[in-house]
């Protein structure tokens, strides 16, 4: 999360930017959704949904399943009920079976997105003041590597309420199945049919 240090004239809050990334390992392409409100599970899944609607469904038109590698904490953490609840909505809306593999606690730096995308974004905007959203977006979009990395970036101006609670009853309604190996970290969410 990055604070810009200036206040939004409407809300009187200090402007902030929350880059949430999706990295396509197969195509060496990235997508960064820059939020302006809060790093919540709802925002994380909204970022995935935006990637799917703008890129994923075209690039993988025949896909019936998607595999997500995620950190173990924060907005997409393995204990986060809202993350799983929102992923269920994503699965049902897209018809995709969603497989999730969380990196074990304390190993988030193993995540390919850190080494293959965000490290290069950081290098690209090094010593450049992030004074406005458009500056941040352009620096992200202009991040490339010799191996062909390309990144698409969008601004997400939606608001995401902090502290949303998912009940045990709502969790029981999910079509979620734990894998044999560490089912708390590795699980599958299947689309629900009405």
ChimeraX commands (.cxc) that place a marker at each C-alpha (Angstrom):
marker #1 position 0.00,0.00,0.00 radius 0.5
marker #1 position 1.28,3.45,-0.90 radius 0.5
marker #1 position 0.09,6.78,0.54 radius 0.5
marker #1 position 0.33,9.78,-1.74 radius 0.5
marker #1 position 0.35,12.27,1.12 radius 0.5
marker #1 position -2.36,14.45,-0.37 radius 0.5
marker #1 position -5.99,14.52,0.62 radius 0.5
marker #1 position -8.84,13.60,-1.67 radius 0.5
marker #1 position -11.02,16.70,-1.94 radius 0.5
marker #1 position -14.27,14.73,-1.66 radius 0.5
marker #1 position -13.50,12.35,1.20 radius 0.5
marker #1 position -10.75,14.38,2.95 radius 0.5
marker #1 position -8.82,11.12,3.32 radius 0.5
marker #1 position -5.18,10.75,2.30 radius 0.5
marker #1 position -5.03,9.16,-1.13 radius 0.5
marker #1 position -3.60,5.66,-1.22 radius 0.5
marker #1 position -2.85,3.07,-3.86 radius 0.5
marker #1 position -3.06,-0.67,-3.35 radius 0.5
marker #1 position -1.52,-2.68,-6.21 radius 0.5
marker #1 position -2.90,-6.21,-6.41 radius 0.5
marker #1 position -1.26,-8.39,-9.02 radius 0.5
marker #1 position -2.02,-11.44,-11.09 radius 0.5
marker #1 position 0.89,-13.07,-12.90 radius 0.5
marker #1 position 0.31,-15.53,-15.73 radius 0.5
marker #1 position 3.25,-17.93,-15.42 radius 0.5
marker #1 position 2.59,-19.53,-18.83 radius 0.5
marker #1 position 2.56,-16.30,-20.83 radius 0.5
marker #1 position 4.87,-14.18,-18.65 radius 0.5
marker #1 position 2.23,-11.48,-18.51 radius 0.5
marker #1 position 1.03,-9.53,-15.55 radius 0.5
marker #1 position -2.03,-7.63,-14.51 radius 0.5
marker #1 position -2.10,-5.10,-11.69 radius 0.5
marker #1 position -5.32,-3.74,-10.30 radius 0.5
marker #1 position -4.55,-0.56,-8.37 radius 0.5
marker #1 position -7.19,-0.04,-5.72 radius 0.5
marker #1 position -7.79,3.21,-3.88 radius 0.5
marker #1 position -9.74,2.00,-0.86 radius 0.5
marker #1 position -8.81,-1.10,1.16 radius 0.5
marker #1 position -6.89,-4.35,0.67 radius 0.5
marker #1 position -9.73,-6.74,1.40 radius 0.5
marker #1 position -10.58,-10.23,0.16 radius 0.5
marker #1 position -13.40,-8.70,-1.86 radius 0.5
marker #1 position -10.85,-6.43,-3.58 radius 0.5
marker #1 position -8.53,-9.38,-4.22 radius 0.5
marker #1 position -11.27,-11.38,-5.95 radius 0.5
marker #1 position -12.49,-8.26,-7.79 radius 0.5
marker #1 position -8.93,-7.99,-9.15 radius 0.5
marker #1 position -9.06,-11.61,-10.31 radius 0.5
marker #1 position -12.49,-11.02,-11.86 radius 0.5
marker #1 position -11.28,-7.94,-13.72 radius 0.5
marker #1 position -8.26,-9.87,-15.04 radius 0.5
marker #1 position -10.53,-12.73,-16.16 radius 0.5
marker #1 position -12.99,-10.37,-17.88 radius 0.5
marker #1 position -10.33,-8.27,-19.61 radius 0.5
marker #1 position -7.68,-10.88,-20.41 radius 0.5
marker #1 position -8.15,-14.36,-19.05 radius 0.5
marker #1 position -11.30,-15.44,-20.83 radius 0.5
marker #1 position -9.87,-14.36,-24.19 radius 0.5
marker #1 position -6.43,-15.91,-23.63 radius 0.5
marker #1 position -7.93,-19.10,-22.22 radius 0.5
marker #1 position -11.28,-19.33,-24.02 radius 0.5
marker #1 position -11.43,-23.12,-23.63 radius 0.5
marker #1 position -10.55,-23.12,-19.92 radius 0.5
marker #1 position -12.81,-24.93,-17.49 radius 0.5
marker #1 position -10.47,-24.68,-14.50 radius 0.5
marker #1 position -8.03,-22.15,-13.07 radius 0.5
marker #1 position -5.13,-22.66,-10.66 radius 0.5
marker #1 position -4.26,-19.86,-8.25 radius 0.5
marker #1 position -1.08,-19.69,-6.20 radius 0.5
marker #1 position -1.65,-17.34,-3.28 radius 0.5
marker #1 position 0.13,-16.09,-0.21 radius 0.5
marker #1 position -0.97,-17.50,3.11 radius 0.5
marker #1 position -2.06,-14.26,4.74 radius 0.5
marker #1 position -3.64,-10.89,4.17 radius 0.5
marker #1 position -6.56,-10.39,1.78 radius 0.5
marker #1 position -6.15,-13.79,0.12 radius 0.5
marker #1 position -5.10,-15.75,3.16 radius 0.5
marker #1 position -6.00,-19.37,3.73 radius 0.5
marker #1 position -7.96,-18.54,6.91 radius 0.5
marker #1 position -9.88,-15.68,5.27 radius 0.5
marker #1 position -13.53,-16.75,4.99 radius 0.5
marker #1 position -14.43,-13.75,2.82 radius 0.5
marker #1 position -11.70,-14.77,0.31 radius 0.5
marker #1 position -13.25,-18.22,-0.06 radius 0.5
marker #1 position -16.78,-16.82,-0.17 radius 0.5
marker #1 position -15.85,-14.35,-2.93 radius 0.5
marker #1 position -13.98,-17.08,-4.84 radius 0.5
marker #1 position -17.18,-19.13,-4.72 radius 0.5
marker #1 position -19.00,-16.24,-6.38 radius 0.5
marker #1 position -16.22,-15.97,-8.99 radius 0.5
marker #1 position -16.44,-19.71,-9.72 radius 0.5
marker #1 position -20.21,-19.60,-10.06 radius 0.5
marker #1 position -20.19,-16.49,-12.28 radius 0.5
marker #1 position -17.47,-17.77,-14.62 radius 0.5
marker #1 position -18.28,-21.47,-14.51 radius 0.5
marker #1 position -14.63,-22.18,-13.70 radius 0.5
marker #1 position -13.44,-24.74,-11.19 radius 0.5
marker #1 position -11.00,-22.81,-8.98 radius 0.5
marker #1 position -8.00,-24.65,-7.52 radius 0.5
marker #1 position -6.12,-22.73,-4.84 radius 0.5
marker #1 position -2.65,-23.51,-3.51 radius 0.5
marker #1 position -1.42,-21.27,-0.71 radius 0.5
marker #1 position 2.27,-20.91,-0.02 radius 0.5
marker #1 position 3.01,-22.06,3.55 radius 0.5
marker #1 position 3.15,-19.34,6.23 radius 0.5
marker #1 position 6.34,-17.30,6.09 radius 0.5
marker #1 position 7.19,-18.24,2.50 radius 0.5
marker #1 position 5.36,-15.57,0.50 radius 0.5
marker #1 position 8.63,-14.51,-1.10 radius 0.5
marker #1 position 8.64,-17.87,-2.91 radius 0.5
marker #1 position 5.66,-16.66,-4.91 radius 0.5
marker #1 position 6.63,-16.22,-8.57 radius 0.5
marker #1 position 4.78,-12.92,-8.74 radius 0.5
marker #1 position 7.34,-11.38,-6.38 radius 0.5
marker #1 position 10.36,-12.41,-8.48 radius 0.5
marker #1 position 8.88,-12.32,-11.97 radius 0.5
marker #1 position 6.75,-9.17,-11.77 radius 0.5
marker #1 position 6.73,-6.97,-8.67 radius 0.5
marker #1 position 10.53,-6.90,-8.37 radius 0.5
marker #1 position 10.72,-5.42,-11.88 radius 0.5
marker #1 position 7.96,-2.92,-11.15 radius 0.5
marker #1 position 9.92,-1.80,-8.10 radius 0.5
marker #1 position 13.08,-1.42,-10.17 radius 0.5
marker #1 position 11.20,0.54,-12.84 radius 0.5
marker #1 position 9.75,3.10,-10.44 radius 0.5
marker #1 position 12.86,3.34,-8.26 radius 0.5
marker #1 position 13.62,6.96,-7.30 radius 0.5
marker #1 position 10.48,8.21,-9.06 radius 0.5
marker #1 position 7.91,9.88,-6.85 radius 0.5
marker #1 position 4.50,8.23,-7.05 radius 0.5
marker #1 position 2.60,11.50,-7.02 radius 0.5
marker #1 position -0.59,10.44,-8.80 radius 0.5
marker #1 position -2.47,7.31,-9.81 radius 0.5
marker #1 position -1.75,7.83,-13.50 radius 0.5
marker #1 position 1.99,8.07,-12.79 radius 0.5
marker #1 position 1.86,4.77,-10.91 radius 0.5
marker #1 position -0.20,3.11,-13.66 radius 0.5
marker #1 position 2.16,4.29,-16.41 radius 0.5
marker #1 position 5.23,3.10,-14.52 radius 0.5
marker #1 position 3.62,-0.31,-14.03 radius 0.5
marker #1 position 2.51,-0.52,-17.68 radius 0.5
marker #1 position 5.99,0.40,-18.90 radius 0.5
marker #1 position 7.70,-2.32,-16.89 radius 0.5
marker #1 position 9.21,-4.91,-19.22 radius 0.5
marker #1 position 12.02,-7.45,-19.19 radius 0.5
marker #1 position 14.30,-9.04,-21.77 radius 0.5
marker #1 position 12.36,-12.28,-21.32 radius 0.5
marker #1 position 9.13,-10.66,-22.53 radius 0.5
marker #1 position 7.27,-9.53,-19.42 radius 0.5
marker #1 position 4.33,-7.27,-20.21 radius 0.5
marker #1 position 2.00,-5.82,-17.60 radius 0.5
marker #1 position -1.46,-4.37,-17.95 radius 0.5
marker #1 position -2.61,-2.04,-15.17 radius 0.5
marker #1 position -5.98,-0.55,-14.28 radius 0.5
marker #1 position -7.30,1.75,-11.58 radius 0.5
marker #1 position -10.05,0.34,-9.37 radius 0.5
marker #1 position -12.08,3.20,-7.90 radius 0.5
marker #1 position -14.56,0.95,-6.10 radius 0.5
marker #1 position -14.88,0.94,-2.34 radius 0.5
marker #1 position -14.49,-2.24,-0.31 radius 0.5
marker #1 position -15.84,-2.38,3.23 radius 0.5
marker #1 position -13.43,-3.59,5.87 radius 0.5
marker #1 position -14.51,-6.13,8.44 radius 0.5
marker #1 position -17.14,-8.00,6.40 radius 0.5
marker #1 position -17.98,-11.21,8.21 radius 0.5
marker #1 position -18.95,-14.53,6.65 radius 0.5
marker #1 position -20.98,-16.80,8.91 radius 0.5
marker #1 position -20.35,-20.49,9.48 radius 0.5
marker #1 position -23.66,-21.16,7.73 radius 0.5
marker #1 position -22.48,-19.26,4.64 radius 0.5
marker #1 position -19.24,-21.27,4.71 radius 0.5
marker #1 position -21.17,-24.55,4.85 radius 0.5
marker #1 position -22.98,-23.54,1.64 radius 0.5
marker #1 position -19.75,-23.26,-0.34 radius 0.5
marker #1 position -18.81,-26.04,-2.74 radius 0.5
marker #1 position -15.27,-26.21,-1.43 radius 0.5
marker #1 position -13.20,-29.38,-1.18 radius 0.5
marker #1 position -9.88,-29.68,0.61 radius 0.5
marker #1 position -7.08,-31.56,-1.13 radius 0.5
marker #1 position -5.44,-34.56,0.54 radius 0.5
marker #1 position -2.19,-32.68,1.17 radius 0.5
marker #1 position -2.71,-29.80,3.60 radius 0.5
marker #1 position -6.40,-29.19,2.83 radius 0.5
marker #1 position -6.23,-25.92,4.76 radius 0.5
marker #1 position -3.78,-24.54,2.15 radius 0.5
marker #1 position -4.88,-26.48,-0.94 radius 0.5
marker #1 position -8.51,-26.66,-1.96 radius 0.5
marker #1 position -10.91,-26.60,-4.90 radius 0.5
marker #1 position -14.04,-24.49,-5.26 radius 0.5
marker #1 position -16.58,-25.67,-7.80 radius 0.5
marker #1 position -19.26,-23.51,-9.43 radius 0.5
marker #1 position -22.68,-23.69,-7.83 radius 0.5
marker #1 position -25.73,-24.28,-9.98 radius 0.5
marker #1 position -29.05,-22.71,-9.05 radius 0.5
marker link #1:1,2 radius 0.2
marker link #1:2,3 radius 0.2
marker link #1:3,4 radius 0.2
marker link #1:4,5 radius 0.2
marker link #1:5,6 radius 0.2
marker link #1:6,7 radius 0.2
marker link #1:7,8 radius 0.2
marker link #1:8,9 radius 0.2
marker link #1:9,10 radius 0.2
marker link #1:10,11 radius 0.2
marker link #1:11,12 radius 0.2
marker link #1:12,13 radius 0.2
marker link #1:13,14 radius 0.2
marker link #1:14,15 radius 0.2
marker link #1:15,16 radius 0.2
marker link #1:16,17 radius 0.2
marker link #1:17,18 radius 0.2
marker link #1:18,19 radius 0.2
marker link #1:19,20 radius 0.2
marker link #1:20,21 radius 0.2
marker link #1:21,22 radius 0.2
marker link #1:22,23 radius 0.2
marker link #1:23,24 radius 0.2
marker link #1:24,25 radius 0.2
marker link #1:25,26 radius 0.2
marker link #1:26,27 radius 0.2
marker link #1:27,28 radius 0.2
marker link #1:28,29 radius 0.2
marker link #1:29,30 radius 0.2
marker link #1:30,31 radius 0.2
marker link #1:31,32 radius 0.2
marker link #1:32,33 radius 0.2
marker link #1:33,34 radius 0.2
marker link #1:34,35 radius 0.2
marker link #1:35,36 radius 0.2
marker link #1:36,37 radius 0.2
marker link #1:37,38 radius 0.2
marker link #1:38,39 radius 0.2
marker link #1:39,40 radius 0.2
marker link #1:40,41 radius 0.2
marker link #1:41,42 radius 0.2
marker link #1:42,43 radius 0.2
marker link #1:43,44 radius 0.2
marker link #1:44,45 radius 0.2
marker link #1:45,46 radius 0.2
marker link #1:46,47 radius 0.2
marker link #1:47,48 radius 0.2
marker link #1:48,49 radius 0.2
marker link #1:49,50 radius 0.2
marker link #1:50,51 radius 0.2
marker link #1:51,52 radius 0.2
marker link #1:52,53 radius 0.2
marker link #1:53,54 radius 0.2
marker link #1:54,55 radius 0.2
marker link #1:55,56 radius 0.2
marker link #1:56,57 radius 0.2
marker link #1:57,58 radius 0.2
marker link #1:58,59 radius 0.2
marker link #1:59,60 radius 0.2
marker link #1:60,61 radius 0.2
marker link #1:61,62 radius 0.2
marker link #1:62,63 radius 0.2
marker link #1:63,64 radius 0.2
marker link #1:64,65 radius 0.2
marker link #1:65,66 radius 0.2
marker link #1:66,67 radius 0.2
marker link #1:67,68 radius 0.2
marker link #1:68,69 radius 0.2
marker link #1:69,70 radius 0.2
marker link #1:70,71 radius 0.2
marker link #1:71,72 radius 0.2
marker link #1:72,73 radius 0.2
marker link #1:73,74 radius 0.2
marker link #1:74,75 radius 0.2
marker link #1:75,76 radius 0.2
marker link #1:76,77 radius 0.2
marker link #1:77,78 radius 0.2
marker link #1:78,79 radius 0.2
marker link #1:79,80 radius 0.2
marker link #1:80,81 radius 0.2
marker link #1:81,82 radius 0.2
marker link #1:82,83 radius 0.2
marker link #1:83,84 radius 0.2
marker link #1:84,85 radius 0.2
marker link #1:85,86 radius 0.2
marker link #1:86,87 radius 0.2
marker link #1:87,88 radius 0.2
marker link #1:88,89 radius 0.2
marker link #1:89,90 radius 0.2
marker link #1:90,91 radius 0.2
marker link #1:91,92 radius 0.2
marker link #1:92,93 radius 0.2
marker link #1:93,94 radius 0.2
marker link #1:94,95 radius 0.2
marker link #1:95,96 radius 0.2
marker link #1:96,97 radius 0.2
marker link #1:97,98 radius 0.2
marker link #1:98,99 radius 0.2
marker link #1:99,100 radius 0.2
marker link #1:100,101 radius 0.2
marker link #1:101,102 radius 0.2
marker link #1:102,103 radius 0.2
marker link #1:103,104 radius 0.2
marker link #1:104,105 radius 0.2
marker link #1:105,106 radius 0.2
marker link #1:106,107 radius 0.2
marker link #1:107,108 radius 0.2
marker link #1:108,109 radius 0.2
marker link #1:109,110 radius 0.2
marker link #1:110,111 radius 0.2
marker link #1:111,112 radius 0.2
marker link #1:112,113 radius 0.2
marker link #1:113,114 radius 0.2
marker link #1:114,115 radius 0.2
marker link #1:115,116 radius 0.2
marker link #1:116,117 radius 0.2
marker link #1:117,118 radius 0.2
marker link #1:118,119 radius 0.2
marker link #1:119,120 radius 0.2
marker link #1:120,121 radius 0.2
marker link #1:121,122 radius 0.2
marker link #1:122,123 radius 0.2
marker link #1:123,124 radius 0.2
marker link #1:124,125 radius 0.2
marker link #1:125,126 radius 0.2
marker link #1:126,127 radius 0.2
marker link #1:127,128 radius 0.2
marker link #1:128,129 radius 0.2
marker link #1:129,130 radius 0.2
marker link #1:130,131 radius 0.2
marker link #1:131,132 radius 0.2
marker link #1:132,133 radius 0.2
marker link #1:133,134 radius 0.2
marker link #1:134,135 radius 0.2
marker link #1:135,136 radius 0.2
marker link #1:136,137 radius 0.2
marker link #1:137,138 radius 0.2
marker link #1:138,139 radius 0.2
marker link #1:139,140 radius 0.2
marker link #1:140,141 radius 0.2
marker link #1:141,142 radius 0.2
marker link #1:142,143 radius 0.2
marker link #1:143,144 radius 0.2
marker link #1:144,145 radius 0.2
marker link #1:145,146 radius 0.2
marker link #1:146,147 radius 0.2
marker link #1:147,148 radius 0.2
marker link #1:148,149 radius 0.2
marker link #1:149,150 radius 0.2
marker link #1:150,151 radius 0.2
marker link #1:151,152 radius 0.2
marker link #1:152,153 radius 0.2
marker link #1:153,154 radius 0.2
marker link #1:154,155 radius 0.2
marker link #1:155,156 radius 0.2
marker link #1:156,157 radius 0.2
marker link #1:157,158 radius 0.2
marker link #1:158,159 radius 0.2
marker link #1:159,160 radius 0.2
marker link #1:160,161 radius 0.2
marker link #1:161,162 radius 0.2
marker link #1:162,163 radius 0.2
marker link #1:163,164 radius 0.2
marker link #1:164,165 radius 0.2
marker link #1:165,166 radius 0.2
marker link #1:166,167 radius 0.2
marker link #1:167,168 radius 0.2
marker link #1:168,169 radius 0.2
marker link #1:169,170 radius 0.2
marker link #1:170,171 radius 0.2
marker link #1:171,172 radius 0.2
marker link #1:172,173 radius 0.2
marker link #1:173,174 radius 0.2
marker link #1:174,175 radius 0.2
marker link #1:175,176 radius 0.2
marker link #1:176,177 radius 0.2
marker link #1:177,178 radius 0.2
marker link #1:178,179 radius 0.2
marker link #1:179,180 radius 0.2
marker link #1:180,181 radius 0.2
marker link #1:181,182 radius 0.2
marker link #1:182,183 radius 0.2
marker link #1:183,184 radius 0.2
marker link #1:184,185 radius 0.2
marker link #1:185,186 radius 0.2
marker link #1:186,187 radius 0.2
marker link #1:187,188 radius 0.2
marker link #1:188,189 radius 0.2
marker link #1:189,190 radius 0.2
marker link #1:190,191 radius 0.2
marker link #1:191,192 radius 0.2
marker link #1:192,193 radius 0.2
marker link #1:193,194 radius 0.2
view
